[in-house]
Amino acid sequence: MSSSGTAPAYRRLSVDERRSQLLATALGLFAHRPPEDVSLDDVAAAAGVSRPLVYRYFPGGKQQLYEAALRSAADELEQCFAEPHTGPLTTRLSRALDRYLEFVDEHDAGFNALLRGGSVVETSRTNAIVDEVRRAAADQILVHLGARRPGPRLRMAVRTWISAVEAASLIWLDEDKQPPLGELRDWLVDHFIALITVTAGSDEETAVLVRGALAMERADGPVGGLARRVLPVVGDAVHLL
């Protein structure tokens, strides 16, 4: 038989490579079908392996695989908000959002599986994984704001913005990834500036932190750009002052 008729050599994956492969395959299936409708046979077939091999890595069955897949996505998302505490706040926030939205773009199936919810396979552990991502992101932003002991209004504002980022990301996927990522990032930064400024109007703790953050911003940065865009819109409303 000629060499052209031989099958390609099989490469045995390492333990870590095989586990990563199974997790990625599971995330893709869980994202597009309800987890209860995905069997281990489905995961094995999609990964090109046997069912016993899947059990070897996840002896707890589909529930263990589901939780491990969510955990892998959550770990990556948590790292997106890790940012050096130097420079203007909006610059740091933009870099964090770039990483976050890049994850959404490159792992859209995993992001959907992590945040969509509504499955009977969900447990207190899976819900805790999702909540942990939200708490970690909020805590990182509060640290960047310099809030050592944030009060309820400030925490609510930051957590509200995290929810808005999640919702916008899911809508972006539903809208065939439009607008472009850069525009989505800039809009989310504007949203944060607006939300935190409105909160500062009725909360002195937030006002002190916002004043400190604004002092580090540049005229050609996101805050200056937002002010120049908004002022013409509200310029005719001086009668409200």
Buried (B, 14 or more C-beta within 10 A) or exposed (E): EEEEEEEEEEEEEEEEEBBEBBBBBBBBBBBEEEBEEBEBEBBBBBBEBEBEEBBEBBEEEBBEBBBBBBBBBBEBBBEBBEBEEEEBBBBBBBBBBBBBBEBBBEBBBBBBBBBBEEBEBBEEEBEEBBEBBBBBBBBBBBBBBEBEEBEEBBBBBBBBBBEBBBEBBBEBBEEEBEEEBEEBBBEBBBBBBEBBBEBBEEBEBBBEBBEEBBEBBEEEBBBBBBEEEEEEEEEEEEEEE
